[in-house]
């Protein structure tokens, strides 16, 4: 079973969906709060069973949301994005050299996301080397030198 790993970044909160083997199979946008990030995970769960719209073929059939959009990027590699019922992108995948590999990524999300556990990644502790003094933070800014 896969897992969603929620982590806090300087800009907000993000999640990665990991396959059973630990490989990242999808990533999220950055959310402003942890709660919004968790709602994004629920959106992936409810959207991942949608259809696949293969935009790499000419005259492809447009699917309704929720759906995976499979497309070829400017570099000629294959990618997918998962769109929720409201049309918002809720997860994206990496680039793949082969279309079949990209479709395997989509299939992996369909298999892993519905039952994946959610874990919060703990921030790494700040490392201070022995004998090195941590710089003091100014109390606003100390009085200017006269």
Secondary structure, 3 states (H helix, E strand, C coil): CCEEEEEECCCCEEEEEECCCCCEEEECCCECCHHHHHHHHHHHHHHCCCEEEECCCCCCCCCCCCEEEEEECCCCCEEEEEECCCCCEEEECCCECCHHHHHHHHHHHHHHCCCCEEEECCCCCCCCCCCCCCCCCCCCCCCCCC
